[in-house]
């Protein structure tokens, strides 16, 4: 995975968590993901992130939610949020 794919996944995770309206304290997780994004951008000397962010934002919700699961595991985030995301993914799969 190259650095732009990794960055797209991080942005996807951010927008995936943002879509989880049922999780009341998501702003704390969003802050942690944003810090991870900023650290990644700094560490990899990435200058322009707008296109990568737009690509992530335009991905289907189910993809953003999968990205969220990966990043939440890295952050050792709330199990409650992880379960809510898995439940949402299952709902989306069965809605097709």
Phi and psi restraints in degrees (range 20) as a CNS / XPLOR table:
assign (resid 1 and name C) (resid 2 and name N)
       (resid 2 and name CA) (resid 2 and name C) 1.0 -81.7 20.0 2
assign (resid 2 and name N) (resid 2 and name CA)
       (resid 2 and name C) (resid 3 and name N) 1.0 173.3 20.0 2
assign (resid 2 and name C) (resid 3 and name N)
       (resid 3 and name CA) (resid 3 and name C) 1.0 -66.0 20.0 2
assign (resid 3 and name N) (resid 3 and name CA)
       (resid 3 and name C) (resid 4 and name N) 1.0 -28.8 20.0 2
assign (resid 3 and name C) (resid 4 and name N)
       (resid 4 and name CA) (resid 4 and name C) 1.0 -75.2 20.0 2
assign (resid 4 and name N) (resid 4 and name CA)
       (resid 4 and name C) (resid 5 and name N) 1.0 -34.9 20.0 2
assign (resid 4 and name C) (resid 5 and name N)
       (resid 5 and name CA) (resid 5 and name C) 1.0 -65.5 20.0 2
assign (resid 5 and name N) (resid 5 and name CA)
       (resid 5 and name C) (resid 6 and name N) 1.0 -40.8 20.0 2
assign (resid 5 and name C) (resid 6 and name N)
       (resid 6 and name CA) (resid 6 and name C) 1.0 -62.6 20.0 2
assign (resid 6 and name N) (resid 6 and name CA)
       (resid 6 and name C) (resid 7 and name N) 1.0 -44.4 20.0 2
assign (resid 6 and name C) (resid 7 and name N)
       (resid 7 and name CA) (resid 7 and name C) 1.0 -64.5 20.0 2
assign (resid 7 and name N) (resid 7 and name CA)
       (resid 7 and name C) (resid 8 and name N) 1.0 -39.8 20.0 2
assign (resid 7 and name C) (resid 8 and name N)
       (resid 8 and name CA) (resid 8 and name C) 1.0 -62.7 20.0 2
assign (resid 8 and name N) (resid 8 and name CA)
       (resid 8 and name C) (resid 9 and name N) 1.0 -38.1 20.0 2
assign (resid 8 and name C) (resid 9 and name N)
       (resid 9 and name CA) (resid 9 and name C) 1.0 -65.3 20.0 2
assign (resid 9 and name N) (resid 9 and name CA)
       (resid 9 and name C) (resid 10 and name N) 1.0 -41.7 20.0 2
assign (resid 9 and name C) (resid 10 and name N)
       (resid 10 and name CA) (resid 10 and name C) 1.0 -62.9 20.0 2
assign (resid 10 and name N) (resid 10 and name CA)
       (resid 10 and name C) (resid 11 and name N) 1.0 -45.5 20.0 2
assign (resid 10 and name C) (resid 11 and name N)
       (resid 11 and name CA) (resid 11 and name C) 1.0 -64.0 20.0 2
assign (resid 11 and name N) (resid 11 and name CA)
       (resid 11 and name C) (resid 12 and name N) 1.0 -40.4 20.0 2
assign (resid 11 and name C) (resid 12 and name N)
       (resid 12 and name CA) (resid 12 and name C) 1.0 -59.3 20.0 2
assign (resid 12 and name N) (resid 12 and name CA)
       (resid 12 and name C) (resid 13 and name N) 1.0 -41.2 20.0 2
assign (resid 12 and name C) (resid 13 and name N)
       (resid 13 and name CA) (resid 13 and name C) 1.0 -62.7 20.0 2
assign (resid 13 and name N) (resid 13 and name CA)
       (resid 13 and name C) (resid 14 and name N) 1.0 -42.1 20.0 2
assign (resid 13 and name C) (resid 14 and name N)
       (resid 14 and name CA) (resid 14 and name C) 1.0 -59.5 20.0 2
assign (resid 14 and name N) (resid 14 and name CA)
       (resid 14 and name C) (resid 15 and name N) 1.0 -49.7 20.0 2
assign (resid 14 and name C) (resid 15 and name N)
       (resid 15 and name CA) (resid 15 and name C) 1.0 -72.0 20.0 2
assign (resid 15 and name N) (resid 15 and name CA)
       (resid 15 and name C) (resid 16 and name N) 1.0 -28.7 20.0 2
assign (resid 15 and name C) (resid 16 and name N)
       (resid 16 and name CA) (resid 16 and name C) 1.0 -65.0 20.0 2
assign (resid 16 and name N) (resid 16 and name CA)
       (resid 16 and name C) (resid 17 and name N) 1.0 -45.8 20.0 2
assign (resid 16 and name C) (resid 17 and name N)
       (resid 17 and name CA) (resid 17 and name C) 1.0 -65.8 20.0 2
assign (resid 17 and name N) (resid 17 and name CA)
       (resid 17 and name C) (resid 18 and name N) 1.0 -37.7 20.0 2
assign (resid 17 and name C) (resid 18 and name N)
       (resid 18 and name CA) (resid 18 and name C) 1.0 -59.2 20.0 2
assign (resid 18 and name N) (resid 18 and name CA)
       (resid 18 and name C) (resid 19 and name N) 1.0 -32.4 20.0 2
assign (resid 18 and name C) (resid 19 and name N)
       (resid 19 and name CA) (resid 19 and name C) 1.0 -77.6 20.0 2
assign (resid 19 and name N) (resid 19 and name CA)
       (resid 19 and name C) (resid 20 and name N) 1.0 -6.1 20.0 2
assign (resid 19 and name C) (resid 20 and name N)
       (resid 20 and name CA) (resid 20 and name C) 1.0 -87.2 20.0 2
assign (resid 20 and name N) (resid 20 and name CA)
       (resid 20 and name C) (resid 21 and name N) 1.0 79.2 20.0 2
assign (resid 20 and name C) (resid 21 and name N)
       (resid 21 and name CA) (resid 21 and name C) 1.0 -66.6 20.0 2
assign (resid 21 and name N) (resid 21 and name CA)
       (resid 21 and name C) (resid 22 and name N) 1.0 -22.6 20.0 2
assign (resid 21 and name C) (resid 22 and name N)
       (resid 22 and name CA) (resid 22 and name C) 1.0 -76.8 20.0 2
assign (resid 22 and name N) (resid 22 and name CA)
       (resid 22 and name C) (resid 23 and name N) 1.0 -9.0 20.0 2
assign (resid 22 and name C) (resid 23 and name N)
       (resid 23 and name CA) (resid 23 and name C) 1.0 -100.3 20.0 2
assign (resid 23 and name N) (resid 23 and name CA)
       (resid 23 and name C) (resid 24 and name N) 1.0 108.8 20.0 2
assign (resid 23 and name C) (resid 24 and name N)
       (resid 24 and name CA) (resid 24 and name C) 1.0 -67.7 20.0 2
assign (resid 24 and name N) (resid 24 and name CA)
       (resid 24 and name C) (resid 25 and name N) 1.0 -32.4 20.0 2
assign (resid 24 and name C) (resid 25 and name N)
       (resid 25 and name CA) (resid 25 and name C) 1.0 -106.7 20.0 2
assign (resid 25 and name N) (resid 25 and name CA)
       (resid 25 and name C) (resid 26 and name N) 1.0 34.8 20.0 2
assign (resid 25 and name C) (resid 26 and name N)
       (resid 26 and name CA) (resid 26 and name C) 1.0 -65.7 20.0 2
assign (resid 26 and name N) (resid 26 and name CA)
       (resid 26 and name C) (resid 27 and name N) 1.0 -21.9 20.0 2
assign (resid 26 and name C) (resid 27 and name N)
       (resid 27 and name CA) (resid 27 and name C) 1.0 -61.6 20.0 2
assign (resid 27 and name N) (resid 27 and name CA)
       (resid 27 and name C) (resid 28 and name N) 1.0 -29.4 20.0 2
assign (resid 27 and name C) (resid 28 and name N)
       (resid 28 and name CA) (resid 28 and name C) 1.0 -70.4 20.0 2
assign (resid 28 and name N) (resid 28 and name CA)
       (resid 28 and name C) (resid 29 and name N) 1.0 -40.7 20.0 2
assign (resid 28 and name C) (resid 29 and name N)
       (resid 29 and name CA) (resid 29 and name C) 1.0 -69.2 20.0 2
assign (resid 29 and name N) (resid 29 and name CA)
       (resid 29 and name C) (resid 30 and name N) 1.0 -40.4 20.0 2
assign (resid 29 and name C) (resid 30 and name N)
       (resid 30 and name CA) (resid 30 and name C) 1.0 -60.6 20.0 2
assign (resid 30 and name N) (resid 30 and name CA)
       (resid 30 and name C) (resid 31 and name N) 1.0 -39.0 20.0 2
assign (resid 30 and name C) (resid 31 and name N)
       (resid 31 and name CA) (resid 31 and name C) 1.0 -62.4 20.0 2
assign (resid 31 and name N) (resid 31 and name CA)
       (resid 31 and name C) (resid 32 and name N) 1.0 -44.1 20.0 2
assign (resid 31 and name C) (resid 32 and name N)
       (resid 32 and name CA) (resid 32 and name C) 1.0 -63.9 20.0 2
assign (resid 32 and name N) (resid 32 and name CA)
       (resid 32 and name C) (resid 33 and name N) 1.0 -41.2 20.0 2
assign (resid 32 and name C) (resid 33 and name N)
       (resid 33 and name CA) (resid 33 and name C) 1.0 -66.4 20.0 2
assign (resid 33 and name N) (resid 33 and name CA)
       (resid 33 and name C) (resid 34 and name N) 1.0 -41.6 20.0 2
assign (resid 33 and name C) (resid 34 and name N)
       (resid 34 and name CA) (resid 34 and name C) 1.0 -61.6 20.0 2
assign (resid 34 and name N) (resid 34 and name CA)
       (resid 34 and name C) (resid 35 and name N) 1.0 -41.0 20.0 2
assign (resid 34 and name C) (resid 35 and name N)
       (resid 35 and name CA) (resid 35 and name C) 1.0 -62.8 20.0 2
assign (resid 35 and name N) (resid 35 and name CA)
       (resid 35 and name C) (resid 36 and name N) 1.0 -40.0 20.0 2
assign (resid 35 and name C) (resid 36 and name N)
       (resid 36 and name CA) (resid 36 and name C) 1.0 -64.1 20.0 2
assign (resid 36 and name N) (resid 36 and name CA)
       (resid 36 and name C) (resid 37 and name N) 1.0 -40.9 20.0 2
assign (resid 36 and name C) (resid 37 and name N)
       (resid 37 and name CA) (resid 37 and name C) 1.0 -62.1 20.0 2
assign (resid 37 and name N) (resid 37 and name CA)
       (resid 37 and name C) (resid 38 and name N) 1.0 -48.9 20.0 2
assign (resid 37 and name C) (resid 38 and name N)
       (resid 38 and name CA) (resid 38 and name C) 1.0 -61.4 20.0 2
assign (resid 38 and name N) (resid 38 and name CA)
       (resid 38 and name C) (resid 39 and name N) 1.0 -41.0 20.0 2
assign (resid 38 and name C) (resid 39 and name N)
       (resid 39 and name CA) (resid 39 and name C) 1.0 -62.8 20.0 2
assign (resid 39 and name N) (resid 39 and name CA)
       (resid 39 and name C) (resid 40 and name N) 1.0 -44.7 20.0 2
assign (resid 39 and name C) (resid 40 and name N)
       (resid 40 and name CA) (resid 40 and name C) 1.0 -61.5 20.0 2
assign (resid 40 and name N) (resid 40 and name CA)
       (resid 40 and name C) (resid 41 and name N) 1.0 -43.5 20.0 2
assign (resid 40 and name C) (resid 41 and name N)
       (resid 41 and name CA) (resid 41 and name C) 1.0 -62.1 20.0 2
assign (resid 41 and name N) (resid 41 and name CA)
       (resid 41 and name C) (resid 42 and name N) 1.0 -44.0 20.0 2
assign (resid 41 and name C) (resid 42 and name N)
       (resid 42 and name CA) (resid 42 and name C) 1.0 -64.4 20.0 2
assign (resid 42 and name N) (resid 42 and name CA)
       (resid 42 and name C) (resid 43 and name N) 1.0 -47.6 20.0 2
assign (resid 42 and name C) (resid 43 and name N)
       (resid 43 and name CA) (resid 43 and name C) 1.0 -62.1 20.0 2
assign (resid 43 and name N) (resid 43 and name CA)
       (resid 43 and name C) (resid 44 and name N) 1.0 -32.6 20.0 2
assign (resid 43 and name C) (resid 44 and name N)
       (resid 44 and name CA) (resid 44 and name C) 1.0 -102.9 20.0 2
assign (resid 44 and name N) (resid 44 and name CA)
       (resid 44 and name C) (resid 45 and name N) 1.0 8.6 20.0 2
assign (resid 44 and name C) (resid 45 and name N)
       (resid 45 and name CA) (resid 45 and name C) 1.0 50.3 20.0 2
assign (resid 45 and name N) (resid 45 and name CA)
       (resid 45 and name C) (resid 46 and name N) 1.0 46.4 20.0 2
assign (resid 45 and name C) (resid 46 and name N)
       (resid 46 and name CA) (resid 46 and name C) 1.0 -88.5 20.0 2
assign (resid 46 and name N) (resid 46 and name CA)
       (resid 46 and name C) (resid 47 and name N) 1.0 126.3 20.0 2
assign (resid 46 and name C) (resid 47 and name N)
       (resid 47 and name CA) (resid 47 and name C) 1.0 -94.4 20.0 2
assign (resid 47 and name N) (resid 47 and name CA)
       (resid 47 and name C) (resid 48 and name N) 1.0 -52.5 20.0 2
assign (resid 47 and name C) (resid 48 and name N)
       (resid 48 and name CA) (resid 48 and name C) 1.0 -106.4 20.0 2
assign (resid 48 and name N) (resid 48 and name CA)
       (resid 48 and name C) (resid 49 and name N) 1.0 116.9 20.0 2
assign (resid 48 and name C) (resid 49 and name N)
       (resid 49 and name CA) (resid 49 and name C) 1.0 -113.3 20.0 2
assign (resid 49 and name N) (resid 49 and name CA)
       (resid 49 and name C) (resid 50 and name N) 1.0 -4.1 20.0 2
assign (resid 49 and name C) (resid 50 and name N)
       (resid 50 and name CA) (resid 50 and name C) 1.0 -59.1 20.0 2
assign (resid 50 and name N) (resid 50 and name CA)
       (resid 50 and name C) (resid 51 and name N) 1.0 -46.6 20.0 2
assign (resid 50 and name C) (resid 51 and name N)
       (resid 51 and name CA) (resid 51 and name C) 1.0 -65.2 20.0 2
assign (resid 51 and name N) (resid 51 and name CA)
       (resid 51 and name C) (resid 52 and name N) 1.0 -42.6 20.0 2
assign (resid 51 and name C) (resid 52 and name N)
       (resid 52 and name CA) (resid 52 and name C) 1.0 -63.9 20.0 2
assign (resid 52 and name N) (resid 52 and name CA)
       (resid 52 and name C) (resid 53 and name N) 1.0 -41.0 20.0 2
assign (resid 52 and name C) (resid 53 and name N)
       (resid 53 and name CA) (resid 53 and name C) 1.0 -64.4 20.0 2
assign (resid 53 and name N) (resid 53 and name CA)
       (resid 53 and name C) (resid 54 and name N) 1.0 -42.3 20.0 2
assign (resid 53 and name C) (resid 54 and name N)
       (resid 54 and name CA) (resid 54 and name C) 1.0 -64.0 20.0 2
assign (resid 54 and name N) (resid 54 and name CA)
       (resid 54 and name C) (resid 55 and name N) 1.0 -40.4 20.0 2
assign (resid 54 and name C) (resid 55 and name N)
       (resid 55 and name CA) (resid 55 and name C) 1.0 -61.0 20.0 2
assign (resid 55 and name N) (resid 55 and name CA)
       (resid 55 and name C) (resid 56 and name N) 1.0 -41.8 20.0 2
assign (resid 55 and name C) (resid 56 and name N)
       (resid 56 and name CA) (resid 56 and name C) 1.0 -66.1 20.0 2
assign (resid 56 and name N) (resid 56 and name CA)
       (resid 56 and name C) (resid 57 and name N) 1.0 -41.6 20.0 2
assign (resid 56 and name C) (resid 57 and name N)
       (resid 57 and name CA) (resid 57 and name C) 1.0 -66.6 20.0 2
assign (resid 57 and name N) (resid 57 and name CA)
       (resid 57 and name C) (resid 58 and name N) 1.0 -30.2 20.0 2
assign (resid 57 and name C) (resid 58 and name N)
       (resid 58 and name CA) (resid 58 and name C) 1.0 -85.2 20.0 2
assign (resid 58 and name N) (resid 58 and name CA)
       (resid 58 and name C) (resid 59 and name N) 1.0 -6.9 20.0 2
assign (resid 58 and name C) (resid 59 and name N)
       (resid 59 and name CA) (resid 59 and name C) 1.0 -65.8 20.0 2
assign (resid 59 and name N) (resid 59 and name CA)
       (resid 59 and name C) (resid 60 and name N) 1.0 155.8 20.0 2
assign (resid 59 and name C) (resid 60 and name N)
       (resid 60 and name CA) (resid 60 and name C) 1.0 -60.2 20.0 2
assign (resid 60 and name N) (resid 60 and name CA)
       (resid 60 and name C) (resid 61 and name N) 1.0 151.5 20.0 2
assign (resid 60 and name C) (resid 61 and name N)
       (resid 61 and name CA) (resid 61 and name C) 1.0 -55.6 20.0 2
assign (resid 61 and name N) (resid 61 and name CA)
       (resid 61 and name C) (resid 62 and name N) 1.0 -40.9 20.0 2
assign (resid 61 and name C) (resid 62 and name N)
       (resid 62 and name CA) (resid 62 and name C) 1.0 -61.6 20.0 2
assign (resid 62 and name N) (resid 62 and name CA)
       (resid 62 and name C) (resid 63 and name N) 1.0 -35.8 20.0 2
assign (resid 62 and name C) (resid 63 and name N)
       (resid 63 and name CA) (resid 63 and name C) 1.0 -67.7 20.0 2
assign (resid 63 and name N) (resid 63 and name CA)
       (resid 63 and name C) (resid 64 and name N) 1.0 -43.9 20.0 2
assign (resid 63 and name C) (resid 64 and name N)
       (resid 64 and name CA) (resid 64 and name C) 1.0 -62.7 20.0 2
assign (resid 64 and name N) (resid 64 and name CA)
       (resid 64 and name C) (resid 65 and name N) 1.0 -36.8 20.0 2
assign (resid 64 and name C) (resid 65 and name N)
       (resid 65 and name CA) (resid 65 and name C) 1.0 -68.4 20.0 2
assign (resid 65 and name N) (resid 65 and name CA)
       (resid 65 and name C) (resid 66 and name N) 1.0 -38.7 20.0 2
assign (resid 65 and name C) (resid 66 and name N)
       (resid 66 and name CA) (resid 66 and name C) 1.0 -63.0 20.0 2
assign (resid 66 and name N) (resid 66 and name CA)
       (resid 66 and name C) (resid 67 and name N) 1.0 -42.2 20.0 2
assign (resid 66 and name C) (resid 67 and name N)
       (resid 67 and name CA) (resid 67 and name C) 1.0 -59.3 20.0 2
assign (resid 67 and name N) (resid 67 and name CA)
       (resid 67 and name C) (resid 68 and name N) 1.0 -39.7 20.0 2
assign (resid 67 and name C) (resid 68 and name N)
       (resid 68 and name CA) (resid 68 and name C) 1.0 -60.5 20.0 2
assign (resid 68 and name N) (resid 68 and name CA)
       (resid 68 and name C) (resid 69 and name N) 1.0 -42.6 20.0 2
assign (resid 68 and name C) (resid 69 and name N)
       (resid 69 and name CA) (resid 69 and name C) 1.0 -60.6 20.0 2
assign (resid 69 and name N) (resid 69 and name CA)
       (resid 69 and name C) (resid 70 and name N) 1.0 -41.2 20.0 2
assign (resid 69 and name C) (resid 70 and name N)
       (resid 70 and name CA) (resid 70 and name C) 1.0 -64.3 20.0 2
assign (resid 70 and name N) (resid 70 and name CA)
       (resid 70 and name C) (resid 71 and name N) 1.0 -47.3 20.0 2
assign (resid 70 and name C) (resid 71 and name N)
       (resid 71 and name CA) (resid 71 and name C) 1.0 -71.4 20.0 2
assign (resid 71 and name N) (resid 71 and name CA)
       (resid 71 and name C) (resid 72 and name N) 1.0 -37.4 20.0 2
assign (resid 71 and name C) (resid 72 and name N)
       (resid 72 and name CA) (resid 72 and name C) 1.0 -63.2 20.0 2
assign (resid 72 and name N) (resid 72 and name CA)
       (resid 72 and name C) (resid 73 and name N) 1.0 -34.4 20.0 2
assign (resid 72 and name C) (resid 73 and name N)
       (resid 73 and name CA) (resid 73 and name C) 1.0 -64.7 20.0 2
assign (resid 73 and name N) (resid 73 and name CA)
       (resid 73 and name C) (resid 74 and name N) 1.0 -41.3 20.0 2
assign (resid 73 and name C) (resid 74 and name N)
       (resid 74 and name CA) (resid 74 and name C) 1.0 -61.8 20.0 2
assign (resid 74 and name N) (resid 74 and name CA)
       (resid 74 and name C) (resid 75 and name N) 1.0 -37.5 20.0 2
assign (resid 74 and name C) (resid 75 and name N)
       (resid 75 and name CA) (resid 75 and name C) 1.0 -84.6 20.0 2
assign (resid 75 and name N) (resid 75 and name CA)
       (resid 75 and name C) (resid 76 and name N) 1.0 -5.4 20.0 2
assign (resid 75 and name C) (resid 76 and name N)
       (resid 76 and name CA) (resid 76 and name C) 1.0 53.1 20.0 2
assign (resid 76 and name N) (resid 76 and name CA)
       (resid 76 and name C) (resid 77 and name N) 1.0 48.7 20.0 2
assign (resid 76 and name C) (resid 77 and name N)
       (resid 77 and name CA) (resid 77 and name C) 1.0 -81.5 20.0 2
assign (resid 77 and name N) (resid 77 and name CA)
       (resid 77 and name C) (resid 78 and name N) 1.0 179.4 20.0 2
assign (resid 77 and name C) (resid 78 and name N)
       (resid 78 and name CA) (resid 78 and name C) 1.0 -53.1 20.0 2
assign (resid 78 and name N) (resid 78 and name CA)
       (resid 78 and name C) (resid 79 and name N) 1.0 131.2 20.0 2
assign (resid 78 and name C) (resid 79 and name N)
       (resid 79 and name CA) (resid 79 and name C) 1.0 -66.5 20.0 2
assign (resid 79 and name N) (resid 79 and name CA)
       (resid 79 and name C) (resid 80 and name N) 1.0 -33.3 20.0 2
assign (resid 79 and name C) (resid 80 and name N)
       (resid 80 and name CA) (resid 80 and name C) 1.0 -58.4 20.0 2
assign (resid 80 and name N) (resid 80 and name CA)
       (resid 80 and name C) (resid 81 and name N) 1.0 -46.4 20.0 2
assign (resid 80 and name C) (resid 81 and name N)
       (resid 81 and name CA) (resid 81 and name C) 1.0 -65.0 20.0 2
assign (resid 81 and name N) (resid 81 and name CA)
       (resid 81 and name C) (resid 82 and name N) 1.0 -41.6 20.0 2
assign (resid 81 and name C) (resid 82 and name N)
       (resid 82 and name CA) (resid 82 and name C) 1.0 -58.8 20.0 2
assign (resid 82 and name N) (resid 82 and name CA)
       (resid 82 and name C) (resid 83 and name N) 1.0 -44.2 20.0 2
assign (resid 82 and name C) (resid 83 and name N)
       (resid 83 and name CA) (resid 83 and name C) 1.0 -66.6 20.0 2
assign (resid 83 and name N) (resid 83 and name CA)
       (resid 83 and name C) (resid 84 and name N) 1.0 -39.1 20.0 2
assign (resid 83 and name C) (resid 84 and name N)
       (resid 84 and name CA) (resid 84 and name C) 1.0 -63.1 20.0 2
assign (resid 84 and name N) (resid 84 and name CA)
       (resid 84 and name C) (resid 85 and name N) 1.0 -39.4 20.0 2
assign (resid 84 and name C) (resid 85 and name N)
       (resid 85 and name CA) (resid 85 and name C) 1.0 -66.9 20.0 2
assign (resid 85 and name N) (resid 85 and name CA)
       (resid 85 and name C) (resid 86 and name N) 1.0 -43.2 20.0 2
assign (resid 85 and name C) (resid 86 and name N)
       (resid 86 and name CA) (resid 86 and name C) 1.0 -61.7 20.0 2
assign (resid 86 and name N) (resid 86 and name CA)
       (resid 86 and name C) (resid 87 and name N) 1.0 -39.5 20.0 2
assign (resid 86 and name C) (resid 87 and name N)
       (resid 87 and name CA) (resid 87 and name C) 1.0 -63.4 20.0 2
assign (resid 87 and name N) (resid 87 and name CA)
       (resid 87 and name C) (resid 88 and name N) 1.0 -42.5 20.0 2
assign (resid 87 and name C) (resid 88 and name N)
       (resid 88 and name CA) (resid 88 and name C) 1.0 -64.5 20.0 2
assign (resid 88 and name N) (resid 88 and name CA)
       (resid 88 and name C) (resid 89 and name N) 1.0 -40.2 20.0 2
assign (resid 88 and name C) (resid 89 and name N)
       (resid 89 and name CA) (resid 89 and name C) 1.0 -61.3 20.0 2
assign (resid 89 and name N) (resid 89 and name CA)
       (resid 89 and name C) (resid 90 and name N) 1.0 -44.8 20.0 2
assign (resid 89 and name C) (resid 90 and name N)
       (resid 90 and name CA) (resid 90 and name C) 1.0 -62.1 20.0 2
assign (resid 90 and name N) (resid 90 and name CA)
       (resid 90 and name C) (resid 91 and name N) 1.0 -40.3 20.0 2
assign (resid 90 and name C) (resid 91 and name N)
       (resid 91 and name CA) (resid 91 and name C) 1.0 -61.1 20.0 2
assign (resid 91 and name N) (resid 91 and name CA)
       (resid 91 and name C) (resid 92 and name N) 1.0 -43.5 20.0 2
assign (resid 91 and name C) (resid 92 and name N)
       (resid 92 and name CA) (resid 92 and name C) 1.0 -66.1 20.0 2
assign (resid 92 and name N) (resid 92 and name CA)
       (resid 92 and name C) (resid 93 and name N) 1.0 -38.1 20.0 2
assign (resid 92 and name C) (resid 93 and name N)
       (resid 93 and name CA) (resid 93 and name C) 1.0 -64.8 20.0 2
assign (resid 93 and name N) (resid 93 and name CA)
       (resid 93 and name C) (resid 94 and name N) 1.0 -40.6 20.0 2
assign (resid 93 and name C) (resid 94 and name N)
       (resid 94 and name CA) (resid 94 and name C) 1.0 -79.7 20.0 2
assign (resid 94 and name N) (resid 94 and name CA)
       (resid 94 and name C) (resid 95 and name N) 1.0 -16.1 20.0 2
assign (resid 94 and name C) (resid 95 and name N)
       (resid 95 and name CA) (resid 95 and name C) 1.0 -76.8 20.0 2
assign (resid 95 and name N) (resid 95 and name CA)
       (resid 95 and name C) (resid 96 and name N) 1.0 -15.9 20.0 2
